[in-house]
C-alpha cells in the first residue's frame, strides 16, 4: 500500500510541476511580453504591426493553444511513466 501511495504522490508532484511550468510560460507571454515589455518590443515589426501588439492580440492566444497541446503530450508521457495509460 505504501508503494502505491508513494507512486501516486510522485505522479501528483510531477503533474503539479508541469502545471506550474505551463502557468509560468503563459504568464510570461501574456503579461510579460504583451503588457510589461510592450514598449521595448514596439520597434520590432511583425505582420505589419509591432511585436508587442502582436503578442497581446495573437501571440498569447497561440501560445496558450501550444501549451494545451504540450500539456496533453507531456501528461501522456507521465501516464506511461507511472503505469496509468489507458
Secondary structure, 3 states (H helix, E strand, C coil): CHHHHHHHHHHHHHHHHHHHHHHHHHHHHHHHHHHHCHHHHCCCEECCEEHHHHHHHHHHHHHHHHHHHHHHHHHHHHHHHCCCCC
